[in-house]
């Protein structure tokens, strides 16, 4: 799952908390324009990425997470 940290009505931290309770095995990437997310948020997600990173960076991050979940770490 790819989440934005800043969303109307419910922030990314709240969504990540709910997601981890419902489907703990689903990897979560938090996108944010903020450089320093709260520690509580970072602890909930698998990776954080600053908005504006090139698409290949996001795709590689997702591929790595999927490999890790499948036990095929490179």
Protein Blocks (a to p, Z undefined) as FASTA:
>chain_A
ZZdfbdghiafklmmmmmmmmmmmlccddddfbfbdcfklmmmpmbdcdehiafklmmmm
mmmmmmmmnopaZZ
